[in-house]
Amino acid sequence: MDYNLIINANCEDEMQKFIDNDVKFDLILTDPPYNIDKDFGNNSDKLSFSDFLNVTKKRLGLCHSLLKDNGSILWFGIHDYISYVHILMIEVGFYYRRQNIWHYENGFSRSTKEPLTHYEPFLWFSKSDKQWVYNVDDVRKPYKSEERLKNPVYYRNSKGERLAWQPNPKGAMRGDVWSFPTLAGKNFKHEKTEHPTQKPEALIIEMIKAFCPKDENGFYCGSILDPFHGSGTLGVCCEKLNKQGHRIKWIGIELEKKWCDIARERIDRVVFEGNITRGQ
Ligand SMILES: C[S@@+](CC[C@H](N)C(=O)[O-])C[C@H]1O[C@@H](n2cnc3c(N)ncnc32)[C@H](O)[C@@H]1O
């Protein structure tokens, strides 16, 4: 099986081929069409509500068959429909772990009759209710305040013993609100492509760090599938981590050749930067 590649195809066909060949992944991390009328060069974001539910259920079923026993799925959505996707996840056999929020300060508005949009949810479900991967220490953050350190704070452990709380030297546990700016504006002009719904690399890297399996030396070594690869953010992020010594195996599937070409360019820039002198 070849990894670290983009497949220009319909993900439903490719996922079925993987299933037929008994290929399994550790993680499916994807940002599918939200069905909000975006122009991806196809009609995938313009379905009737019932077609949207039907294809989503079919795709989730394929994802379920493709995950290893301790595998997880991370699936972006929009507040309008995320509760329907949540129910479909349960119907195809996944177990709920968490509804996470991708929060951005630089929100946007299409109407003055509703609040600004400041978040997009992404669901985390696991294949098993007993085992999954979550690398808690890899996504810790600095404590917000040192107030709690000034006077001891006590708590009771499971045995009922009274203990003084100590801060974790690696930082505070990350929460389920993931704050990263969207790619709007001048600050991101080098990262942003023409793709209408490109995700920020910083967010996707943080998600990989949290959910990708690691080897005994602490390197990420899992296999990750993105069936809706778009401009290739998942591939770019895996390759950036692989340049640091990790060994992530990834596959991105995308219907439109235009986005596959943009993804390939972005990924080549990461893989070959510093390795070859271009033009020689
Ligand atoms: C929300 S975008 C993904 C954006 C991506 N996360 C990025 O950062 O660029 C969804 C993508 O799924 C693609 N798509 C839609 N239906 C598809 C299908 N059946 N198979 C593969 N790709 C599909 C669209 O063309 C679109 O580029």
The ligand as a Gaussian input file, in Angstrom:
#p B3LYP/6-31G(d) Opt

LIG

0 1
 C      -14.511000      21.726000       2.786000
 S      -13.506000      21.343000       1.448000
 C      -12.007000      20.750000       2.179000
 C      -10.988000      21.852000       2.401000
 C       -9.685000      21.356000       2.995000
 N       -9.829000      20.995000       4.378000
 C       -8.596000      22.411000       2.862000
 O       -8.017000      22.852000       3.885000
 O       -8.335000      22.830000       1.743000
 C      -14.272000      19.897000       0.831000
 C      -13.652000      19.361000      -0.436000
 O      -14.265000      18.095000      -0.720000
 C      -14.278000      17.928000      -2.142000
 N      -15.264000      16.875000      -2.445000
 C      -16.609000      17.003000      -2.514000
 N      -17.183000      15.806000      -2.770000
 C      -16.169000      14.913000      -2.859000
 C      -16.115000      13.515000      -3.097000
 N      -17.226000      12.791000      -3.291000
 N      -14.909000      12.908000      -3.119000
 C      -13.772000      13.622000      -2.898000
 N      -13.762000      14.958000      -2.690000
 C      -14.944000      15.590000      -2.657000
 C      -14.619000      19.312000      -2.642000
 O      -14.261000      19.447000      -4.013000
 C      -13.844000      20.210000      -1.669000
 O      -12.590000      20.578000      -2.209000

